[in-house]
């Protein structure tokens, strides 16, 4: 029930294993995956969404009934809670290919919550798995088999002359990949939120980008996401485009500000709620079902 790779166009399952991990900061870890299935992994997007399935403690591989094809979801939901693989949503951080353009490795950055000693709340299953991941650990990925797919959302219109980006730590991997992709001469104004000062990363971009890191809870006077964006003077632009992603309520507030107060065309604002405060991913999916 765990090994077959089944195509569900334009997405399919990929059987992968961990090849290495790298700690990026107090609450960030990068996990690199490989596997023969990756030759069919195709993506042209910088904020490519993925569904990752991880095993429960004691299991050597995630249990997902992929052999049922399009019926896998219902069959997966019907499995016992302590058997059914844990599913979490992530974005692709990086992709590496061979000389023939075939994908050989992908990176996913994990935000770790509750794994530090004395944490106020216990770690969730994905944080716990990522904090302990080692070479050879097996996962299953539901990802793109078509390079241009609906799980890519960063799509600035032709003629965009200013890119505005805001991301909390769950969306920083996608925002980082977007920044790396921007061509020279592109003007960009960027706000990235981190949980700890040690999670701030040095990012490389050819764009004319002004990047501001906001450390949440850094002390009195630290602006909220909305306060930071509202106080900023954006460069004048005829065709600005905004990409904002992170906690749902904050994303909605920021979109409202950009459209109503900044006058950016709502069609030129991409907003994505990666998570919702107070809800697990399972609870969020149940509400959306």
VMD Tcl script that draws the C-alpha trace (Angstrom):
set ca {
  {0.00 0.00 0.00}
  {3.02 2.30 0.02}
  {5.32 1.83 -2.94}
  {3.45 2.11 -6.24}
  {3.72 5.44 -8.05}
  {0.39 6.24 -9.69}
  {-0.23 9.09 -12.09}
  {-3.12 11.42 -11.22}
  {-2.79 14.00 -14.00}
  {-1.55 16.69 -13.70}
  {-0.21 15.43 -10.38}
  {1.17 12.05 -9.36}
  {2.70 10.24 -6.44}
  {6.48 10.11 -6.05}
  {8.17 7.55 -3.77}
  {11.18 9.40 -2.30}
  {13.81 9.06 0.38}
  {15.86 11.53 2.40}
  {19.43 12.05 1.17}
  {20.54 14.78 3.59}
  {19.35 17.41 6.05}
  {20.71 20.84 6.97}
  {19.73 22.99 9.94}
  {19.19 26.57 8.72}
  {18.30 28.15 12.05}
  {16.72 27.50 15.45}
  {13.39 26.58 13.85}
  {14.27 25.74 10.26}
  {15.59 22.56 8.68}
  {16.10 21.77 5.00}
  {15.47 18.21 3.87}
  {16.73 17.02 0.48}
  {14.91 14.15 -1.22}
  {15.78 11.86 -4.12}
  {14.25 8.84 -5.83}
  {13.90 7.22 -9.22}
  {10.37 8.62 -9.57}
  {11.73 12.17 -9.73}
  {12.51 11.84 -13.43}
  {8.78 12.51 -13.92}
  {8.70 15.50 -11.53}
  {8.13 18.68 -13.55}
  {7.65 22.23 -12.31}
  {8.20 25.67 -13.78}
  {7.01 27.47 -10.64}
  {8.82 29.11 -7.76}
  {5.96 28.60 -5.29}
  {5.04 25.07 -6.35}
  {2.69 23.53 -3.77}
  {3.23 19.91 -2.75}
  {1.52 17.37 -0.48}
  {3.95 15.37 1.63}
  {3.03 12.08 3.32}
  {5.17 10.94 6.23}
  {5.01 7.77 8.34}
  {3.93 7.51 11.94}
  {6.62 6.61 14.49}
  {7.36 2.91 14.18}
  {6.40 2.76 10.49}
  {9.18 2.45 7.90}
  {7.11 4.08 5.14}
  {3.94 6.19 4.89}
  {0.72 4.27 4.37}
  {-1.26 5.71 1.45}
  {-3.45 3.48 -0.78}
  {-2.08 4.96 -4.01}
  {-2.93 1.86 -6.03}
  {-6.56 3.04 -6.03}
  {-5.72 5.87 -8.44}
  {-8.17 8.76 -8.19}
  {-9.91 7.01 -5.29}
  {-6.85 7.19 -3.04}
  {-8.18 10.16 -1.04}
  {-11.34 8.42 0.19}
  {-9.42 5.22 0.91}
  {-6.71 7.15 2.77}
  {-9.31 8.98 4.87}
  {-10.89 5.65 5.74}
  {-7.72 4.23 7.28}
  {-7.29 4.26 11.10}
  {-5.76 7.47 12.47}
  {-2.68 5.67 13.78}
  {-2.09 3.93 10.43}
  {-2.97 6.59 7.85}
  {0.10 8.57 6.74}
  {0.35 12.13 8.01}
  {-0.23 14.61 5.17}
  {1.12 18.15 5.23}
  {1.32 20.88 2.59}
  {4.65 22.46 1.66}
  {6.21 24.46 -1.14}
  {9.19 23.44 -3.21}
  {12.35 25.28 -2.12}
  {14.70 24.05 -4.84}
  {14.98 21.54 -7.65}
  {18.14 20.05 -9.15}
  {18.33 18.31 -12.51}
  {20.87 16.34 -14.52}
  {22.37 17.32 -17.88}
  {19.24 16.02 -19.61}
  {16.91 18.20 -17.56}
  {15.58 15.31 -15.46}
  {14.94 16.12 -11.81}
  {17.36 14.35 -9.47}
  {16.75 16.05 -6.11}
  {14.31 18.44 -4.47}
  {14.55 20.47 -1.26}
  {11.75 21.24 1.18}
  {12.27 23.62 4.12}
  {10.43 22.72 7.34}
  {9.46 25.13 10.12}
  {9.91 23.35 13.44}
  {7.46 24.06 16.24}
  {7.65 22.56 19.69}
  {10.84 20.52 19.27}
  {13.01 22.79 21.41}
  {13.43 21.95 25.14}
  {10.74 23.52 27.30}
  {8.47 24.35 24.35}
  {5.09 25.75 25.34}
  {3.28 23.34 23.03}
  {4.29 19.86 21.86}
  {5.66 19.37 18.38}
  {3.30 18.31 15.64}
  {3.98 15.13 13.66}
  {5.64 16.90 10.72}
  {7.93 19.01 12.93}
  {8.88 15.94 14.93}
  {9.59 13.92 11.78}
  {11.67 16.68 10.15}
  {13.71 17.27 13.31}
  {14.69 13.58 13.35}
  {14.90 12.88 9.61}
  {17.91 10.99 8.37}
  {19.28 9.57 5.15}
  {17.14 6.75 3.81}
  {13.90 7.77 5.53}
  {11.00 7.14 3.15}
  {8.17 9.53 2.23}
  {5.54 9.84 -0.44}
  {4.96 13.08 -2.34}
  {1.98 14.20 -4.38}
  {3.54 16.61 -6.84}
  {3.45 17.93 -10.40}
  {3.77 15.78 -13.50}
  {3.06 18.83 -15.69}
  {5.45 21.78 -15.45}
  {2.80 24.52 -15.67}
  {0.11 23.50 -13.21}
  {-2.56 25.03 -11.00}
  {-0.47 24.66 -7.83}
  {1.83 27.47 -9.05}
  {0.45 30.84 -7.97}
  {3.21 33.40 -8.52}
  {2.22 34.71 -11.94}
  {3.05 38.42 -12.41}
  {1.27 39.87 -15.45}
  {3.27 40.97 -18.46}
  {4.49 44.52 -17.95}
  {4.74 44.31 -14.14}
  {7.07 47.10 -13.00}
  {7.07 46.44 -9.25}
  {6.83 43.17 -7.30}
  {5.59 43.36 -3.70}
  {6.11 40.28 -1.52}
  {5.11 39.45 2.04}
  {5.62 36.03 3.62}
  {5.62 34.60 7.11}
  {8.03 31.77 7.93}
  {5.81 29.11 6.35}
  {6.00 30.97 3.02}
  {9.63 32.14 3.22}
  {10.86 29.12 1.19}
  {8.56 30.04 -1.70}
  {9.35 33.75 -1.37}
  {13.08 32.96 -1.40}
  {12.73 30.90 -4.56}
  {10.71 33.71 -6.16}
  {13.41 36.25 -5.30}
  {16.11 34.04 -6.79}
  {14.13 33.83 -10.02}
  {13.55 37.56 -10.54}
  {15.60 38.95 -13.43}
  {18.03 41.81 -13.10}
  {16.36 45.19 -13.11}
  {13.13 43.98 -11.52}
  {12.10 46.29 -8.69}
  {10.90 44.42 -5.61}
  {9.82 45.40 -2.10}
  {9.87 42.42 0.23}
  {8.89 41.67 3.84}
  {9.78 38.29 5.34}
  {8.76 37.21 8.83}
  {10.90 34.91 11.00}
  {10.16 33.24 14.29}
  {13.70 33.78 15.58}
  {16.50 36.15 14.66}
  {18.66 33.10 13.94}
  {16.27 32.04 11.18}
  {17.10 35.08 9.04}
  {18.80 33.94 5.84}
  {21.08 35.60 3.32}
  {19.16 35.56 0.06}
  {20.56 35.96 -3.43}
  {18.71 37.84 -6.14}
  {19.59 39.74 -9.31}
  {16.56 41.97 -8.78}
  {16.66 45.50 -7.43}
  {15.11 44.26 -4.18}
  {14.73 45.87 -0.79}
  {14.26 43.04 1.72}
  {13.05 43.64 5.29}
  {13.09 40.84 7.85}
  {10.59 41.02 10.70}
  {11.30 38.91 13.78}
  {8.01 38.10 15.44}
  {8.00 38.80 19.17}
  {11.34 40.59 19.06}
  {10.15 43.03 21.71}
  {8.26 46.28 22.18}
  {8.12 48.41 19.08}
  {8.39 45.50 16.65}
  {5.81 46.23 13.94}
  {3.20 43.71 12.91}
  {3.07 42.62 9.28}
  {0.30 45.07 8.48}
  {1.99 47.94 10.35}
  {5.27 47.37 8.50}
  {3.65 47.32 5.07}
  {1.30 50.20 5.82}
  {4.18 52.41 7.01}
  {6.30 51.72 3.95}
  {6.60 54.05 0.99}
  {6.39 51.89 -2.11}
  {8.18 52.96 -5.29}
  {5.84 54.50 -7.82}
  {4.63 51.95 -10.34}
  {2.06 51.78 -13.10}
  {1.62 48.00 -12.99}
  {2.50 46.65 -9.51}
  {1.98 42.99 -8.65}
  {1.77 41.57 -5.13}
  {2.29 38.05 -3.79}
  {1.39 37.54 -0.12}
  {1.31 34.19 1.68}
  {1.17 32.88 5.23}
  {-1.41 32.82 8.00}
  {-4.87 33.28 6.50}
  {-6.18 36.19 8.59}
  {-2.96 38.21 8.15}
  {-2.95 37.53 4.41}
  {-6.54 38.77 4.11}
  {-5.71 41.96 6.03}
  {-2.71 42.66 3.83}
  {-4.69 42.06 0.64}
  {-7.37 44.48 1.87}
  {-4.71 47.10 2.54}
  {-3.01 46.70 -0.85}
  {-6.27 46.84 -2.79}
  {-8.25 49.42 -0.82}
  {-5.53 51.70 0.54}
  {-2.76 51.26 -2.03}
  {-5.07 51.01 -5.03}
  {-3.45 47.90 -6.50}
  {-5.76 46.10 -8.92}
  {-7.21 43.12 -7.04}
  {-6.46 40.96 -10.09}
  {-2.77 41.76 -9.55}
  {-2.71 40.53 -5.95}
  {-2.05 36.84 -5.36}
  {-2.87 35.87 -1.80}
  {-2.49 32.40 -0.32}
  {-3.44 31.26 3.18}
  {-0.92 28.52 4.00}
  {-2.37 27.95 7.48}
  {-5.00 29.26 9.89}
  {-4.32 30.19 13.48}
  {-5.81 27.73 15.96}
  {-6.44 24.98 13.40}
  {-4.41 21.93 12.45}
  {-4.12 21.05 8.78}
  {-6.58 18.19 9.33}
  {-9.15 20.57 10.86}
  {-8.61 23.09 8.05}
  {-9.13 20.43 5.39}
  {-12.28 19.22 7.14}
  {-13.70 22.78 7.05}
  {-12.86 23.11 3.36}
  {-14.25 19.70 2.41}
}
mol new
graphics top color blue
foreach p $ca { graphics top sphere $p radius 0.5 }
foreach p [lrange $ca 0 end-1] q [lrange $ca 1 end] { graphics top cylinder $p $q radius 0.2 }
display resetview
